[in-house]
Protein backbone atom coordinates (compact mmCIF):
# COMPACT_ATOMS: atom_id res chain seq x y z
CA UNK A 1 0.00 0.00 0.00
CA UNK A 2 1.40 3.39 -1.04
CA UNK A 3 0.16 5.09 2.14
CA UNK A 4 2.15 2.71 4.34
CA UNK A 5 5.31 2.94 2.22
CA UNK A 6 5.29 6.74 2.16
CA UNK A 7 4.36 6.98 5.83
CA UNK A 8 7.30 4.77 6.76
CA UNK A 9 9.75 7.02 4.90
CA UNK A 10 8.18 10.17 6.36
CA UNK A 11 8.42 8.83 9.93
CA UNK A 12 12.02 7.79 9.39
CA UNK A 13 12.87 11.30 8.21
CA UNK A 14 10.69 13.05 10.82
CA UNK A 15 8.57 14.72 8.14
CA UNK A 16 4.88 15.41 8.92
CA UNK A 17 2.76 13.57 6.36
CA UNK A 18 -0.84 13.84 5.13
CA UNK A 19 -2.08 11.13 2.76
CA UNK A 20 -4.11 12.32 -0.22
CA UNK A 21 -6.31 10.31 -2.56
CA UNK A 22 -9.46 11.07 -4.56
CA UNK A 23 -12.64 9.01 -4.58
CA UNK A 24 -13.50 10.67 -7.90
CA UNK A 25 -11.31 12.40 -10.48
CA UNK A 26 -14.09 14.49 -11.94
CA UNK A 27 -12.02 16.54 -14.40
CA UNK A 28 -10.27 13.82 -16.40
CA UNK A 29 -9.26 14.73 -19.96
CA UNK A 30 -11.10 11.81 -21.58
CA UNK A 31 -14.45 10.19 -20.84
CA UNK A 32 -12.58 6.87 -21.04
CA UNK A 33 -10.10 7.78 -18.28
CA UNK A 34 -10.40 6.08 -14.90
CA UNK A 35 -12.21 8.31 -12.40
CA UNK A 36 -11.99 6.34 -9.16
CA UNK A 37 -14.16 4.09 -6.97
CA UNK A 38 -16.85 6.69 -6.26
CA UNK A 39 -17.97 8.39 -3.07
CA UNK A 40 -19.15 5.43 -0.94
CA UNK A 41 -16.38 2.97 -1.73
CA UNK A 42 -13.75 5.70 -1.86
CA UNK A 43 -14.59 6.97 1.61
CA UNK A 44 -14.56 3.41 2.95
CA UNK A 45 -11.03 2.98 1.63
CA UNK A 46 -9.91 6.35 3.01
CA UNK A 47 -11.32 5.51 6.44
CA UNK A 48 -9.43 2.22 6.41
CA UNK A 49 -6.18 4.00 5.49
CA UNK A 50 -6.69 6.53 8.28
CA UNK A 51 -7.32 3.81 10.85
CA UNK A 52 -4.68 1.27 9.77
CA UNK A 53 -1.81 3.57 8.74
CA UNK A 54 -2.52 6.20 11.39
CA UNK A 55 -2.06 9.29 9.23
CA UNK A 56 -4.27 12.31 8.51
CA UNK A 57 -6.15 11.97 5.22
CA UNK A 58 -7.09 14.55 2.57
CA UNK A 59 -9.51 14.17 -0.33
CA UNK A 60 -11.12 16.30 -3.03
CA UNK A 61 -14.75 17.35 -3.01
CA UNK A 62 -16.39 18.52 -6.20
CA UNK A 63 -19.78 19.77 -5.08
CA UNK A 64 -21.43 20.79 -1.84
CA UNK A 65 -23.33 17.51 -1.48
CA UNK A 66 -20.07 15.60 -1.02
CA UNK A 67 -18.79 17.75 1.84
CA UNK A 68 -20.79 16.27 4.76
CA UNK A 69 -20.05 12.58 4.06
CA UNK A 70 -16.40 13.28 3.27
CA UNK A 71 -15.98 15.38 6.43
CA UNK A 72 -17.06 12.39 8.55
CA UNK A 73 -14.03 10.44 7.29
CA UNK A 74 -11.14 12.73 6.35
CA UNK A 75 -9.15 15.44 8.10
CA UNK A 76 -8.73 17.86 5.21
CA UNK A 77 -11.11 18.73 2.38
CA UNK A 78 -9.56 19.92 -0.85
CA UNK A 79 -11.10 22.24 -3.45
CA UNK A 80 -9.75 21.26 -6.89
CA UNK A 81 -8.04 24.01 -8.88
CA UNK A 82 -10.78 24.26 -11.50
CA UNK A 83 -13.35 24.84 -8.72
CA UNK A 84 -11.48 27.41 -6.62
CA UNK A 85 -14.05 30.13 -7.39
CA UNK A 86 -17.15 28.01 -6.66
CA UNK A 87 -18.80 29.89 -3.80
CA UNK A 88 -21.26 27.18 -2.69
CA UNK A 89 -18.47 24.60 -2.46
CA UNK A 90 -16.14 26.93 -0.56
CA UNK A 91 -18.90 27.89 1.88
CA UNK A 92 -19.85 24.25 2.46
CA UNK A 93 -16.27 23.28 3.29
CA UNK A 94 -16.01 26.36 5.49
CA UNK A 95 -18.94 25.10 7.54
CA UNK A 96 -17.37 21.66 8.00
CA UNK A 97 -15.17 20.47 10.87
CA UNK A 98 -12.25 19.85 8.50
CA UNK A 99 -9.28 21.94 7.51
CA UNK A 100 -9.65 23.19 3.93
CA UNK A 101 -7.05 23.25 1.18
CA UNK A 102 -7.89 25.37 -1.87
CA UNK A 103 -5.80 24.69 -4.94
CA UNK A 104 -5.09 27.84 -6.95
CA UNK A 105 -6.65 27.66 -10.38
CA UNK A 106 -4.22 27.71 -13.29
CA UNK A 107 -6.20 30.71 -14.55
CA UNK A 108 -6.23 32.74 -11.30
CA UNK A 109 -3.83 35.47 -10.21
CA UNK A 110 -2.26 34.65 -6.83
CA UNK A 111 -3.60 37.86 -5.28
CA UNK A 112 -7.15 36.87 -6.25
CA UNK A 113 -6.96 33.73 -4.10
CA UNK A 114 -7.59 36.06 -1.17
CA UNK A 115 -11.28 35.88 -2.06
CA UNK A 116 -11.37 32.08 -1.84
CA UNK A 117 -9.73 32.26 1.59
CA UNK A 118 -12.28 34.82 2.79
CA UNK A 119 -15.21 32.70 1.58
CA UNK A 120 -14.01 29.84 3.76
CA UNK A 121 -13.12 31.97 6.78
CA UNK A 122 -16.32 33.98 6.69
CA UNK A 123 -18.22 30.68 6.70
CA UNK A 124 -16.71 29.89 10.09
CA UNK A 125 -13.49 28.03 9.31
CA UNK A 126 -10.10 29.58 10.03
CA UNK A 127 -8.15 26.44 9.09
CA UNK A 128 -7.68 27.17 5.40
CA UNK A 129 -4.57 27.03 3.28
CA UNK A 130 -3.70 27.36 -0.41
CA UNK A 131 -1.80 25.21 -2.88
CA UNK A 132 0.15 26.53 -5.86
CA UNK A 133 0.10 24.18 -8.84
CA UNK A 134 1.33 26.36 -11.71
CA UNK A 135 -0.28 28.79 -14.13
CA UNK A 136 -1.38 28.25 -17.72
CA UNK A 137 1.33 29.27 -20.16
CA UNK A 138 -0.22 29.04 -23.60
CA UNK A 139 -1.77 25.69 -24.47
CA UNK A 140 -0.83 22.40 -22.73
CA UNK A 141 1.85 23.94 -20.54
CA UNK A 142 2.25 25.30 -17.02
CA UNK A 143 4.83 27.57 -15.43
CA UNK A 144 5.42 28.40 -11.78
CA UNK A 145 5.78 32.04 -10.79
CA UNK A 146 7.65 31.77 -7.50
CA UNK A 147 6.39 35.24 -6.56
CA UNK A 148 2.95 33.70 -6.11
CA UNK A 149 4.18 31.75 -3.07
CA UNK A 150 5.08 34.93 -1.21
CA UNK A 151 1.97 36.77 -2.40
CA UNK A 152 -0.43 34.07 -1.19
CA UNK A 153 1.40 33.58 2.11
CA UNK A 154 0.32 37.12 3.02
CA UNK A 155 -3.19 35.79 3.69
CA UNK A 156 -2.87 32.01 4.20
CA UNK A 157 -0.32 29.21 4.60
CA UNK A 158 0.87 27.91 1.23
CA UNK A 159 1.71 24.44 -0.05
CA UNK A 160 3.57 23.88 -3.31
CA UNK A 161 2.35 21.09 -5.59
CA UNK A 162 5.60 19.93 -7.15
CA UNK A 163 4.07 17.25 -9.36
CA UNK A 164 1.01 18.87 -10.93
CA UNK A 165 3.21 21.90 -11.63
CA UNK A 166 5.18 19.78 -14.14
CA UNK A 167 2.01 18.50 -15.80
CA UNK A 168 1.38 19.07 -19.51
CA UNK A 169 -2.42 19.44 -19.28
CA UNK A 170 -4.55 17.67 -21.88
CA UNK A 171 -1.53 17.21 -24.14
CA UNK A 172 -3.17 14.02 -25.46
CA UNK A 173 -6.03 11.78 -24.34
CA UNK A 174 -4.23 11.81 -20.97
CA UNK A 175 -2.23 14.70 -19.54
CA UNK A 176 1.52 14.38 -19.94
CA UNK A 177 4.27 15.61 -17.66
CA UNK A 178 7.94 16.36 -17.07
CA UNK A 179 8.70 14.59 -13.79
CA UNK A 180 12.45 15.23 -14.12
CA UNK A 181 11.74 18.79 -12.96
CA UNK A 182 9.94 17.79 -9.73
CA UNK A 183 13.05 18.00 -7.48
CA UNK A 184 14.16 21.31 -9.01
CA UNK A 185 10.83 23.08 -8.49
CA UNK A 186 10.36 21.58 -5.03
CA UNK A 187 13.80 22.84 -3.93
CA UNK A 188 13.01 26.31 -5.25
CA UNK A 189 9.67 26.40 -3.43
CA UNK A 190 11.21 25.31 -0.12
CA UNK A 191 13.88 27.99 -0.51
CA UNK A 192 11.08 30.51 -1.14
CA UNK A 193 9.54 29.62 2.23
CA UNK A 194 6.47 27.49 1.58
CA UNK A 195 4.70 25.74 4.44
CA UNK A 196 4.46 22.32 2.82
CA UNK A 197 5.09 20.26 -0.31
CA UNK A 198 2.54 18.15 -2.16
CA UNK A 199 3.76 15.31 -4.40
CA UNK A 200 2.03 12.54 -6.30
CA UNK A 201 4.13 9.45 -5.50
CA UNK A 202 3.75 6.01 -7.08
CA UNK A 203 5.84 2.86 -7.05
CA UNK A 204 5.23 2.33 -10.79
CA UNK A 205 4.23 5.64 -12.41
CA UNK A 206 3.71 4.31 -15.97
CA UNK A 207 0.93 2.07 -14.62
CA UNK A 208 -0.71 4.61 -12.31
CA UNK A 209 -4.40 5.09 -13.07
CA UNK A 210 -4.10 8.85 -12.61
CA UNK A 211 -1.30 11.42 -12.97
CA UNK A 212 1.37 8.81 -13.65
CA UNK A 213 3.07 11.03 -16.23
CA UNK A 214 3.86 13.66 -13.62
CA UNK A 215 4.32 11.45 -10.54
CA UNK A 216 7.49 10.99 -8.51
CA UNK A 217 8.71 7.40 -8.45
CA UNK A 218 8.63 6.08 -4.88
CA UNK A 219 12.25 4.97 -5.15
CA UNK A 220 13.30 8.63 -5.43
CA UNK A 221 11.21 9.94 -2.52
CA UNK A 222 13.82 9.57 0.23
CA UNK A 223 16.48 11.36 -1.86
CA UNK A 224 14.14 14.21 -2.76
CA UNK A 225 13.06 14.69 0.86
CA UNK A 226 16.71 14.70 1.93
CA UNK A 227 17.36 17.53 -0.53
CA UNK A 228 14.33 19.49 0.63
CA UNK A 229 15.25 19.18 4.29
CA UNK A 230 18.79 20.41 3.51
CA UNK A 231 17.40 23.42 1.61
CA UNK A 232 14.99 24.16 4.46
CA UNK A 233 17.78 24.11 7.03
CA UNK A 234 19.97 26.35 4.87
CA UNK A 235 17.24 28.85 4.09
CA UNK A 236 15.66 29.07 7.53
C-alpha positions in Angstrom: 0.0 0.0 0.0 1.4 3.4 -1.0 0.2 5.1 2.1 2.1 2.7 4.3 5.3 2.9 2.2 5.3 6.7 2.2 4.4 7.0 5.8 7.3 4.8 6.8 9.7 7.0 4.9 8.2 10.2 6.4 8.4 8.8 9.9 12.0 7.8 9.4 12.9 11.3 8.2 10.7 13.1 10.8 8.6 14.7 8.1 4.9 15.4 8.9 2.8 13.6 6.4 -0.8 13.8 5.1 -2.1 11.1 2.8 -4.1 12.3 -0.2 -6.3 10.3 -2.6 -9.5 11.1 -4.6 -12.6 9.0 -4.6 -13.5 10.7 -7.9 -11.3 12.4 -10.5 -14.1 14.5 -11.9 -12.0 16.5 -14.4 -10.3 13.8 -16.4 -9.3 14.7 -20.0 -11.1 11.8 -21.6 -14.4 10.2 -20.8 -12.6 6.9 -21.0 -10.1 7.8 -18.3 -10.4 6.1 -14.9 -12.2 8.3 -12.4 -12.0 6.3 -9.2 -14.2 4.1 -7.0 -16.8 6.7 -6.3 -18.0 8.4 -3.1 -19.2 5.4 -0.9 -16.4 3.0 -1.7 -13.7 5.7 -1.9 -14.6 7.0 1.6 -14.6 3.4 2.9 -11.0 3.0 1.6 -9.9 6.3 3.0 -11.3 5.5 6.4 -9.4 2.2 6.4 -6.2 4.0 5.5 -6.7 6.5 8.3 -7.3 3.8 10.8 -4.7 1.3 9.8 -1.8 3.6 8.7 -2.5 6.2 11.4 -2.1 9.3 9.2 -4.3 12.3 8.5 -6.2 12.0 5.2 -7.1 14.5 2.6 -9.5 14.2 -0.3 -11.1 16.3 -3.0 -14.7 17.4 -3.0 -16.4 18.5 -6.2 -19.8 19.8 -5.1 -21.4 20.8 -1.8 -23.3 17.5 -1.5 -20.1 15.6 -1.0 -18.8 17.8 1.8 -20.8 16.3 4.8 -20.0 12.6 4.1 -16.4 13.3 3.3 -16.0 15.4 6.4 -17.1 12.4 8.5 -14.0 10.4 7.3 -11.1 12.7 6.4 -9.2 15.4 8.1 -8.7 17.9 5.2 -11.1 18.7 2.4 -9.6 19.9 -0.9 -11.1 22.2 -3.4 -9.7 21.3 -6.9 -8.0 24.0 -8.9 -10.8 24.3 -11.5 -13.4 24.8 -8.7 -11.5 27.4 -6.6 -14.0 30.1 -7.4 -17.2 28.0 -6.7 -18.8 29.9 -3.8 -21.3 27.2 -2.7 -18.5 24.6 -2.5 -16.1 26.9 -0.6 -18.9 27.9 1.9 -19.9 24.2 2.5 -16.3 23.3 3.3 -16.0 26.4 5.5 -18.9 25.1 7.5 -17.4 21.7 8.0 -15.2 20.5 10.9 -12.2 19.9 8.5 -9.3 21.9 7.5 -9.6 23.2 3.9 -7.1 23.2 1.2 -7.9 25.4 -1.9 -5.8 24.7 -4.9 -5.1 27.8 -7.0 -6.6 27.7 -10.4 -4.2 27.7 -13.3 -6.2 30.7 -14.5 -6.2 32.7 -11.3 -3.8 35.5 -10.2 -2.3 34.6 -6.8 -3.6 37.9 -5.3 -7.1 36.9 -6.3 -7.0 33.7 -4.1 -7.6 36.1 -1.2 -11.3 35.9 -2.1 -11.4 32.1 -1.8 -9.7 32.3 1.6 -12.3 34.8 2.8 -15.2 32.7 1.6 -14.0 29.8 3.8 -13.1 32.0 6.8 -16.3 34.0 6.7 -18.2 30.7 6.7 -16.7 29.9 10.1 -13.5 28.0 9.3 -10.1 29.6 10.0 -8.2 26.4 9.1 -7.7 27.2 5.4 -4.6 27.0 3.3 -3.7 27.4 -0.4 -1.8 25.2 -2.9 0.1 26.5 -5.9 0.1 24.2 -8.8 1.3 26.4 -11.7 -0.3 28.8 -14.1 -1.4 28.2 -17.7 1.3 29.3 -20.2 -0.2 29.0 -23.6 -1.8 25.7 -24.5 -0.8 22.4 -22.7 1.8 23.9 -20.5 2.2 25.3 -17.0 4.8 27.6 -15.4 5.4 28.4 -11.8 5.8 32.0 -10.8 7.6 31.8 -7.5 6.4 35.2 -6.6 3.0 33.7 -6.1 4.2 31.7 -3.1 5.1 34.9 -1.2 2.0 36.8 -2.4 -0.4 34.1 -1.2 1.4 33.6 2.1 0.3 37.1 3.0 -3.2 35.8 3.7 -2.9 32.0 4.2 -0.3 29.2 4.6 0.9 27.9 1.2 1.7 24.4 -0.1 3.6 23.9 -3.3 2.3 21.1 -5.6 5.6 19.9 -7.1 4.1 17.2 -9.4 1.0 18.9 -10.9 3.2 21.9 -11.6 5.2 19.8 -14.1 2.0 18.5 -15.8 1.4 19.1 -19.5 -2.4 19.4 -19.3 -4.6 17.7 -21.9 -1.5 17.2 -24.1 -3.2 14.0 -25.5 -6.0 11.8 -24.3 -4.2 11.8 -21.0 -2.2 14.7 -19.5 1.5 14.4 -19.9 4.3 15.6 -17.7 7.9 16.4 -17.1 8.7 14.6 -13.8 12.4 15.2 -14.1 11.7 18.8 -13.0 9.9 17.8 -9.7 13.1 18.0 -7.5 14.2 21.3 -9.0 10.8 23.1 -8.5 10.4 21.6 -5.0 13.8 22.8 -3.9 13.0 26.3 -5.3 9.7 26.4 -3.4 11.2 25.3 -0.1 13.9 28.0 -0.5 11.1 30.5 -1.1 9.5 29.6 2.2 6.5 27.5 1.6 4.7 25.7 4.4 4.5 22.3 2.8 5.1 20.3 -0.3 2.5 18.1 -2.2 3.8 15.3 -4.4 2.0 12.5 -6.3 4.1 9.5 -5.5 3.8 6.0 -7.1 5.8 2.9 -7.1 5.2 2.3 -10.8 4.2 5.6 -12.4 3.7 4.3 -16.0 0.9 2.1 -14.6 -0.7 4.6 -12.3 -4.4 5.1 -13.1 -4.1 8.9 -12.6 -1.3 11.4 -13.0 1.4 8.8 -13.6 3.1 11.0 -16.2 3.9 13.7 -13.6 4.3 11.5 -10.5 7.5 11.0 -8.5 8.7 7.4 -8.5 8.6 6.1 -4.9 12.3 5.0 -5.2 13.3 8.6 -5.4 11.2 9.9 -2.5 13.8 9.6 0.2 16.5 11.4 -1.9 14.1 14.2 -2.8 13.1 14.7 0.9 16.7 14.7 1.9 17.4 17.5 -0.5 14.3 19.5 0.6 15.3 19.2 4.3 18.8 20.4 3.5 17.4 23.4 1.6 15.0 24.2 4.5 17.8 24.1 7.0 20.0 26.3 4.9 17.2 28.9 4.1 15.7 29.1 7.5 
